[in-house]
């Protein structure tokens, strides 16, 4: 029996959340005023769209759920406590910590190129 042909695989872009401070990566994600939500095509290794969102009022445990509801599947952060990292993972969001304070586009392009290196976690709580 010949297997049925299926149509082209539906492409799903990834959404990368980046906490902002003065237009660049905020070192402490939980206290940022806004997030850049970057939609990227991982196959083509390019940025498709950027949306800046006002962060909700600071409340422990809220950001993982809030970002997951907006489709984020990766967060690039400077620093993040272990509890927050665990909460993001439970919501299906991968976490990269220790990223440099660069623009969201520079960080996403480095990630897509495979050159973004996580570093020291600047947050210890």
Secondary structure, DSSP 4 states (H G I P E B T S, - for coil): -PPPP--PPPP--EEEEEEEETTEE-SBGGG-SEEEEEEEETTTTEEEEEEEEEPPPP-TTHHHHHHHHTT--EEE-SB--HHHHHHHHHTT-EEE-S--S-BHHHHHHHHHHT-------S---
